Amino acid sequence: MSAPMLVLLPATSDTPHGFRRVRSSPGFMTTCGEFYVHESEPILATRITTAHLNAQDIVHGGFLATLADSAYGVVLRRTNPELIPRTAQLSVSYLGAVCEGDFVEARVTLHKIGKRLVNGSCDVYVGDRMVLQTTAVFSVVAA
């Protein structure tokens, strides 16, 4: 079984400094907008658009959870391309609202990478303001 590798697109004038745009694999993530991965840090980011908002004109909590969940996968695959992660547990705490135009960064820390399980945490920020905090466990299989 193999999974697609992370494909980075050339930087453009719209690409945030230090980031590269990620080409989404076919499927669900293509409906979520454009994502950027930091060139050297374990960060996945996106710019919030109207499509991410709920009826209260703030970002839908499910999208923020999706961003964090996806960030784990991107960071793990970038550092350990031989492993394919599958979310086993994701705990999410919402700490603040996110608005249209905000640039959100999902900052991942992988605490333990074992043969079958990976444990980590991911904090999502708008600037210096933490808006989401997560912990997760992933089962992993060989690519």
N, C-alpha and C positions, 0 to 999 in steps of 0.2 A: 504494500500500500504506500502510495506517495502523496504528498500534499504540495501545492504550489509554493515555490520559494517567494520571498519578498522581492518585488520588482519595484525599483525606484525610478522615477521619471526625471528628466532634466529640470533643473531649477528655472523658473521664469521670474519676471519682475513681481509677480503676485506671491511667490513662495516666501514665507517668513524666513528671516535670517537664521542660519544654522539648521534648517530643516530641508528635507527632500520630500516631494509628493510621492505617495504610494499608489501604485496601480492595484485597485481592488480585484480580487479573484471574482469570477462570475458568481452570482448569487446575491444573497441578502445585503452584504456590505455595499454593493453598488448603489443601493437605494438610500444609503445613509449620508451621502455627500463625499467631499474630498477629505482625505486624511494625509497627514504629514508625519514623517518619522524624523527625529533629531539625528543629525549625522554622527554624533558620538555618545549621546546620553540615552538612557532607556525611557524615551518619551514618545508617545503617539499623541497627535494633536489635530484639531480641526477648527475651522471658523464657523460659528453658529449662524444659520440662515433661518428664514421664516419656516422652512420645512421642518425644523427641529422643535418648533414651539407648540405648546399646548393651548387650551382655550383661555388660559390666564396670561398669555403672551410671555411665558418663561419657558425654558427648555424642558421638554418632557423628561421625567425621571428615567423612563425606560431607555431613552437615548443615552443618557449619561452612564447608565449601567452597561449598555452596549459598548460605549467608548472604552470604559475600563476593562471589560471582558476582552475586547479586541486588542487592547494594548498589551495585556499579558501574553496573548498569542504571538503578536508581532515581536515583542522583546524576546520571548523564549525561542522562537524560530530563528531570530537573528543571531542569538548567542549559542544556540544548540540546534543547528539545522537538521540533525539526525532525529529529533524528537517532534512528534505531533501531539499537541496538547488538546485535551477534551475537558471542558469545565465539569468538575464534580461538585463543587460548592462555591458559591459567590455570596458574600455578605456585604451589604451596601448600607451606608449611612449617609443621608442627604444633609448637608450642612449649610447650603446657601443657594440662592437662585442664580440662574445663568440667563443672560439676555441675548437677543439678536445682535450680531456683530462681535460678540465676545470671542476671543481666541482661547480655547480651552486646551490644557495640557494634562494628559494622563501620565503620571510619573510612576514607573513600576520599580519595585524592589523584589527580586526573587530571593527568598530566604533559604530555601533548601531545594535542591534538585536531586531527587533520588531516581532509582531505576524504574519505579512505577508511578510515583507521585511527585508533584512540585507544589510547594507552598510559597505564597507571595502576598504582597500588599501593593495597592495602587491608590495614590492620592491624586485627585483631579483638581487643578487650579485654574483660576482666571487671574492672571498676574500673580500677585503674592497672596491672594485670597483662596483658601482651600474651600471647595464647594461640594466635594464628595470624597468619602473615605471607604475603601474596600479591603477585604481580605479574601483570599481564594485558595482553593485546592484544585489541582488539575491531575487527571490521570494522563499518562503519556504512553505512546506506542512508538516503535521505531518507524522512521520514514521509509 
